[in-house]
Amino acid sequence: MRPNADASVLRFIDSNFDCERTSAQVNRLLPGARGVSFNVLSLRDIFVVLAKASRKPVS
């Protein structure tokens, strides 16, 4: 959800995060990636992301 990329940083939210599985997927999709790290979101941050993702655009 909500991928975001800067010059050398890729950020994304994995709603079904598993450290081993996610690490393997990152390594498979981005084999040259260095300095891969994971950060835990607070419950509030998770709620905000999910709420924004479920909004429907107003016509």
Secondary structure in CASP SS format (residue, H / E / C, confidence):
PFRMAT SS
TARGET T0000
AUTHOR 0000-0000-0000
METHOD secondary structure of the structure
MODEL  1
M C 1.00
R C 1.00
P C 1.00
N E 1.00
A E 1.00
D C 1.00
A C 1.00
S C 1.00
V C 1.00
L E 1.00
R E 1.00
F C 1.00
I C 1.00
D C 1.00
S C 1.00
N C 1.00
F C 1.00
D C 1.00
C H 1.00
E H 1.00
R H 1.00
T H 1.00
S H 1.00
A H 1.00
Q H 1.00
V H 1.00
N H 1.00
R H 1.00
L H 1.00
L C 1.00
P C 1.00
G C 1.00
A C 1.00
R C 1.00
G C 1.00
V C 1.00
S C 1.00
F C 1.00
N C 1.00
V C 1.00
L C 1.00
S C 1.00
L H 1.00
R H 1.00
D H 1.00
I H 1.00
F H 1.00
V H 1.00
V H 1.00
L H 1.00
A H 1.00
K H 1.00
A H 1.00
S H 1.00
R C 1.00
K C 1.00
P C 1.00
V C 1.00
S C 1.00
END
